[in-house]
Amino acid sequence: MEAKEQSKKKESWYWNWLIGSVALRVILIYFSNNLNLASRPEISTPLTSLRRLAEGYWLKQSSMSPYAGSMYHGSPLLLSLLGPLTAKRIEGQPDHILCSLVFVIADVASAMFIRATGRNLQIAYSQSLKFLDLVKLSEKSDMSKRKITSGAVAYMI
């Protein structure tokens, strides 16, 4: 009974962090011009710049090679999939909002997959300990006293 309550508490903690992280990303999308994050070299590189992606897509649409100069360094698949999202505009919204929202969705989905993988690894680890009859040894170690699971750590990273 107590294990179910702890499981529910962990799940609510996870969903609170998930909603908070999505909200923070959406806020950063809307106020990105005020923060000027696109010009920071720690955040935006030639491979991750939306401005360069949009320029590469424009060059491709103009029947020029985006790889001829040093403007675009990304993959052709990325240019084909996300390039059209940089050209579409929604009136009254920041530039490249569609592409940014796709990035947020992909980021959340990959975080959820990493968390699920961490949970599956943790389950497999505990099953192997039970199979080898090393559960008592595991309970005495410091690893079992952790409050944060490996899946949660993988999700936060």
C-alpha positions as CSV (number, residue, x, y, z in Angstrom):
1,M,0.0,0.0,0.0
2,E,2.8,2.4,0.9
3,A,4.7,1.5,-2.3
4,K,1.7,2.5,-4.4
5,E,1.5,5.9,-2.6
6,Q,5.2,6.5,-3.2
7,S,4.8,5.5,-6.9
8,K,1.9,8.0,-7.3
9,K,4.0,10.7,-5.6
10,K,6.9,10.0,-8.0
11,E,4.5,10.1,-11.0
12,S,3.0,13.4,-9.9
13,W,6.5,14.8,-9.4
14,Y,7.4,13.7,-12.9
15,W,4.4,15.3,-14.5
16,N,4.9,18.5,-12.6
17,W,8.4,18.8,-13.9
18,L,7.3,17.9,-17.4
19,I,4.7,20.6,-17.5
20,G,7.1,23.1,-15.9
21,S,9.8,22.3,-18.5
22,V,7.3,22.7,-21.4
23,A,6.1,26.0,-20.0
24,L,9.6,27.3,-19.6
25,R,10.5,26.4,-23.2
26,V,7.3,28.0,-24.6
27,I,8.1,31.2,-22.6
28,L,11.6,31.2,-24.0
29,I,10.2,30.9,-27.5
30,Y,8.0,33.9,-27.0
31,F,10.6,36.1,-25.3
32,S,13.6,35.0,-27.3
33,N,14.0,38.3,-29.0
34,N,14.2,40.1,-25.7
35,L,16.8,37.7,-24.3
36,N,18.8,37.6,-27.6
37,L,19.7,34.0,-27.1
38,A,20.2,33.3,-30.8
39,S,23.4,35.3,-30.8
40,R,24.9,33.5,-27.8
41,P,27.7,31.1,-28.9
42,E,26.9,28.8,-25.9
43,I,23.4,28.2,-27.2
44,S,23.4,28.7,-30.9
45,T,26.1,27.2,-33.1
46,P,26.3,27.0,-36.9
47,L,24.8,23.5,-36.6
48,T,21.9,24.6,-34.3
49,S,21.1,28.1,-35.5
50,L,17.5,28.6,-36.8
51,R,18.7,31.6,-38.7
52,R,21.2,29.4,-40.7
53,L,18.5,26.8,-41.2
54,A,16.2,29.4,-42.7
55,E,19.0,30.8,-44.9
56,G,19.9,27.3,-46.1
57,Y,16.3,26.6,-46.9
58,W,16.0,29.9,-48.8
59,L,19.1,29.1,-50.8
60,K,17.7,25.7,-51.6
61,Q,14.4,27.2,-52.8
62,S,16.3,29.7,-54.9
63,S,18.0,26.7,-56.7
64,M,21.4,27.4,-55.1
65,S,23.4,25.0,-53.1
66,P,23.2,25.8,-49.4
67,Y,26.5,24.0,-49.0
68,A,28.5,26.1,-51.5
69,G,29.4,28.8,-49.0
70,S,29.8,28.5,-45.3
71,M,26.3,29.5,-44.4
72,Y,24.6,26.2,-43.8
73,H,26.3,23.2,-42.1
74,G,23.4,20.9,-41.2
75,S,22.2,17.7,-42.8
76,P,20.1,17.6,-46.0
77,L,17.3,15.7,-44.1
78,L,17.1,18.4,-41.5
79,L,16.9,21.0,-44.2
80,S,14.1,19.2,-46.0
81,L,12.1,18.5,-42.9
82,L,12.5,21.6,-40.8
83,G,13.3,24.1,-43.6
84,P,9.6,24.6,-44.6
85,L,8.7,25.4,-41.0
86,T,11.1,28.3,-41.0
87,A,9.4,29.8,-44.1
88,K,5.8,29.7,-42.8
89,R,4.8,32.6,-40.7
90,I,1.8,33.0,-38.3
91,E,0.7,36.6,-38.2
92,G,1.3,38.2,-34.8
93,Q,3.6,35.4,-33.6
94,P,7.4,35.4,-33.4
95,D,9.4,34.2,-36.4
96,H,10.2,30.5,-36.6
97,I,7.5,29.6,-34.0
98,L,6.5,26.4,-35.8
99,C,10.0,25.1,-36.0
100,S,10.6,26.0,-32.3
101,L,7.4,24.2,-31.2
102,V,8.6,21.1,-33.2
103,F,11.9,21.3,-31.2
104,V,10.0,21.4,-27.9
105,I,7.8,18.4,-28.8
106,A,10.9,16.4,-30.0
107,D,12.8,17.4,-26.8
108,V,9.9,16.3,-24.5
109,A,9.4,13.1,-26.4
110,S,13.1,12.2,-26.3
111,A,13.2,13.0,-22.6
112,M,10.2,10.7,-22.0
113,F,11.9,7.9,-24.0
114,I,15.1,8.3,-22.0
115,R,13.2,8.1,-18.7
116,A,11.4,5.0,-19.9
117,T,14.7,3.4,-20.9
118,G,16.1,4.2,-17.4
119,R,13.1,2.7,-15.7
120,N,13.4,-0.4,-17.8
121,L,17.1,-0.7,-17.0
122,Q,16.4,-0.3,-13.3
123,I,13.7,-3.0,-13.4
124,A,16.1,-5.4,-15.3
125,Y,18.8,-4.6,-12.7
126,S,16.5,-5.4,-9.8
127,Q,15.3,-8.6,-11.5
128,S,18.9,-9.8,-12.1
129,L,19.6,-9.1,-8.4
130,K,16.6,-11.2,-7.4
131,F,17.7,-13.9,-9.8
132,L,21.2,-14.0,-8.2
133,D,19.7,-13.7,-4.7
134,L,21.6,-10.5,-4.0
135,V,18.6,-8.4,-2.9
136,K,19.8,-8.2,0.7
137,L,23.2,-7.0,-0.4
138,S,21.5,-4.4,-2.5
139,E,19.4,-3.1,0.3
140,K,22.4,-2.6,2.5
141,S,24.2,-0.5,-0.1
142,D,23.9,3.2,-0.5
143,M,22.4,2.8,-4.0
144,S,19.0,1.7,-2.5
145,K,18.8,4.8,-0.3
146,R,18.6,7.2,-3.2
147,K,15.4,9.2,-3.6
148,I,16.0,10.0,-7.3
149,T,15.8,7.0,-9.7
150,S,18.0,6.6,-12.7
151,G,15.2,7.3,-15.1
152,A,14.5,10.6,-13.4
153,V,18.2,11.6,-13.6
154,A,18.2,10.6,-17.3
155,Y,15.1,12.7,-17.9
156,M,16.6,15.8,-16.2
157,I,19.7,15.6,-18.2
